[in-house]
Amino acid sequence: MKRVLFSIFTCCLLSFGAISQEINLFNGRDLTGWHVDVPDMDNNPNLKSPFIVRNGLLVSMGKPEGHLITDSVFQNYRIEVQYRFAGVPGNCGLLVHASTPRSLYKMFPKSIEAQMMHQNAGDFWCIVEDIEVPEMEKRRGPKKDWGIIEGKERRIKNLTDNSEKQLGEWNTMIVECLNDEIKVWVNGDMVNHGFNCTARKGQIALQAEGSEVEFRKVVLRPITKLTK
């Protein structure tokens, strides 16, 4: 009951701008404030969670695949995440407006993903939620193929694939969510801007999607306008 009340209270605070300070979603010590959703762990008690804290870093080991999801719901905020693929190029993502778990491929929560995959950072992936961008057919493909479920064209390409740093260096992704808009920056470059999003609030999730990824900063603060 305390967890549910905290989630509702946090959502209300952020919605009405009652607080202005930053919220550190990762405390550097443990995964307080998060929960793990990994389907393969349901029936195999010997599997270890792919999400660990190592040397003060939040680490997604990549397998078994699943998600690390905030306990709280957030609305109208700016989130900054610093991440790197320390070993080999890989795949991961920051999910915003996450809600119903395992809605896609019995794995992904209903959400909009800001892609972190190496050389594709900043793509949108529609996961049973939708969003629009300028030049939709150029960036998403033929309209007849669009969709938000399995088998549909859910990827919306970013504006540039040249914003990431070299493998092993730290990248900074910033995502702003305000009402029905989402903007994404990678290392200072604005790489995506969507509107008419079908969700306006939800949980935040990080992925375990086959690759080891390190995170050293996951900080959120409420906003009342988007950065230009």
C-alpha positions in Angstrom: 0.0 0.0 0.0 2.8 2.5 0.8 4.4 1.9 -2.7 1.0 2.6 -4.4 0.4 5.7 -2.4 3.9 7.0 -3.1 3.5 6.4 -6.8 0.2 8.4 -6.9 1.6 11.2 -4.7 4.8 11.5 -6.9 2.7 11.7 -10.0 0.5 14.4 -8.6 3.5 16.5 -7.4 5.1 16.4 -10.8 1.9 17.1 -12.7 1.2 20.3 -10.8 4.8 21.5 -10.5 4.7 21.4 -6.7 8.4 20.5 -6.6 11.3 21.8 -8.6 14.3 19.8 -7.2 16.0 17.0 -9.0 15.1 13.5 -8.2 18.0 10.9 -8.3 16.3 7.8 -9.5 19.5 5.8 -8.9 21.1 6.3 -5.5 24.5 4.6 -6.4 24.0 1.9 -3.8 21.0 -0.3 -4.6 17.9 -0.5 -6.7 15.5 1.2 -4.3 12.6 2.7 -6.1 12.7 0.2 -9.0 11.4 -3.3 -9.6 12.5 -6.0 -12.1 10.2 -7.5 -14.7 12.0 -10.4 -16.4 9.6 -13.1 -17.8 12.2 -15.9 -17.7 12.5 -15.5 -14.0 8.9 -16.3 -13.4 9.4 -20.1 -13.4 13.1 -20.4 -12.9 14.2 -19.4 -9.3 17.8 -20.0 -10.2 18.0 -17.2 -12.7 19.7 -14.0 -11.4 18.4 -10.6 -12.2 20.2 -8.9 -15.1 20.1 -5.6 -13.2 22.9 -5.1 -10.6 24.8 -2.4 -8.9 28.6 -2.6 -9.5 31.2 -0.1 -8.3 28.6 2.5 -7.9 27.1 2.0 -11.4 23.7 0.6 -12.4 24.4 -2.2 -14.8 22.1 -4.0 -17.2 23.9 -7.3 -17.9 21.6 -7.8 -20.9 20.4 -11.4 -20.2 17.9 -12.7 -19.2 16.0 -10.0 -21.1 13.5 -7.8 -19.4 13.0 -4.4 -17.8 13.9 -2.4 -14.7 10.9 -0.3 -14.0 10.3 2.6 -11.5 7.8 2.0 -8.8 6.5 5.5 -9.3 4.6 7.2 -12.1 5.9 10.4 -13.6 4.4 13.2 -15.8 5.9 16.4 -17.3 9.6 15.9 -16.6 13.1 16.0 -18.0 15.2 12.9 -17.4 19.0 12.7 -18.0 20.7 9.4 -18.3 24.4 8.8 -18.7 25.3 5.4 -20.2 27.9 3.5 -22.1 28.6 0.2 -23.7 31.8 -0.5 -22.0 32.8 -3.7 -23.9 31.1 -4.2 -27.3 28.4 -2.3 -29.2 25.0 -3.2 -28.0 21.3 -2.5 -27.6 19.3 -0.9 -24.8 16.6 1.7 -24.4 15.0 4.2 -22.1 11.2 3.7 -21.9 8.9 6.6 -21.0 5.2 6.6 -20.2 5.4 2.8 -19.4 2.3 1.2 -18.1 0.9 -2.3 -18.8 3.7 -4.8 -18.5 4.4 -7.5 -21.2 2.1 -5.8 -23.7 4.4 -6.6 -26.7 5.9 -10.0 -27.4 5.0 -10.9 -23.8 8.1 -8.8 -22.9 7.8 -5.0 -23.4 5.6 -2.8 -21.3 3.3 -0.4 -23.1 5.4 2.7 -23.6 7.4 4.9 -26.0 11.1 3.9 -26.2 14.0 6.3 -26.7 16.5 4.0 -28.4 20.0 3.6 -27.1 21.2 1.0 -29.5 24.7 1.7 -30.7 24.6 4.0 -33.8 20.8 4.4 -33.5 20.4 6.4 -30.3 17.4 8.6 -30.4 15.1 6.5 -32.5 11.5 6.3 -31.2 10.0 2.8 -30.9 6.2 2.7 -30.5 5.3 0.0 -28.0 1.5 -0.2 -27.9 1.5 3.6 -27.7 2.0 5.9 -30.6 3.6 9.2 -31.4 3.9 11.5 -34.5 6.9 13.3 -36.0 7.4 15.6 -39.0 7.9 13.8 -42.3 6.4 10.6 -40.9 6.6 8.5 -44.1 10.2 9.4 -44.7 11.1 8.4 -41.1 8.7 5.5 -40.4 8.0 4.0 -43.9 4.8 3.6 -45.8 1.7 4.6 -43.9 0.0 1.3 -44.6 2.7 -0.4 -42.5 2.5 1.8 -39.4 1.3 0.3 -36.2 2.0 -0.2 -32.5 1.9 -4.0 -32.1 3.8 -7.1 -33.4 4.5 -7.1 -37.1 3.9 -3.4 -37.7 6.4 -0.6 -38.4 7.0 0.8 -35.0 10.4 2.4 -35.5 10.6 6.2 -36.1 14.2 7.0 -37.2 16.1 9.8 -35.4 17.3 12.9 -37.1 21.0 12.0 -37.0 23.1 8.9 -36.3 26.3 10.9 -35.7 25.7 12.1 -32.1 27.1 9.1 -30.1 30.5 9.0 -28.7 33.1 6.2 -29.4 32.5 2.9 -27.8 33.5 2.9 -24.1 32.9 6.6 -23.6 29.9 8.0 -21.7 26.9 9.2 -23.6 24.3 11.6 -22.2 20.7 11.1 -23.3 18.1 13.7 -22.2 14.4 13.1 -22.7 11.7 15.7 -22.0 8.1 14.7 -21.7 5.5 17.4 -21.5 1.8 16.8 -22.1 1.7 15.0 -25.5 5.2 15.9 -26.7 8.5 14.1 -26.3 12.0 15.5 -27.2 15.3 13.6 -27.2 18.9 14.8 -27.1 22.0 12.7 -27.4 25.2 14.4 -26.3 23.7 17.8 -26.8 22.2 17.2 -30.2 18.4 17.3 -30.5 17.7 14.0 -32.3 14.0 13.5 -32.1 10.8 15.5 -31.4 7.4 13.8 -31.3 3.9 15.1 -30.7 0.4 13.7 -30.3 1.7 11.0 -28.1 -1.1 8.6 -27.0 0.2 8.6 -23.4 1.1 11.5 -21.1 2.4 9.8 -18.0 3.7 6.5 -16.8 6.6 4.7 -15.3 10.2 4.8 -16.6 12.1 1.7 -17.6 15.5 0.6 -18.6 16.1 -2.5 -20.7 18.0 -5.7 -20.5 18.2 -6.5 -24.3 21.1 -8.7 -24.8 24.0 -6.3 -24.1 25.9 -5.1 -21.1 25.2 -1.4 -20.4 26.5 0.8 -17.6 24.6 3.7 -16.2 26.1 6.3 -13.8 23.4 8.9 -13.8 19.6 8.7 -13.9 18.2 12.1 -12.8 14.7 13.5 -13.2 13.2 16.9 -12.6 9.7 18.4 -13.3 9.3 20.9 -16.2 6.6 23.2 -17.3 8.0 23.9 -20.8 10.1 22.1 -23.3 13.7 23.2 -24.1 14.0 24.9 -27.5 
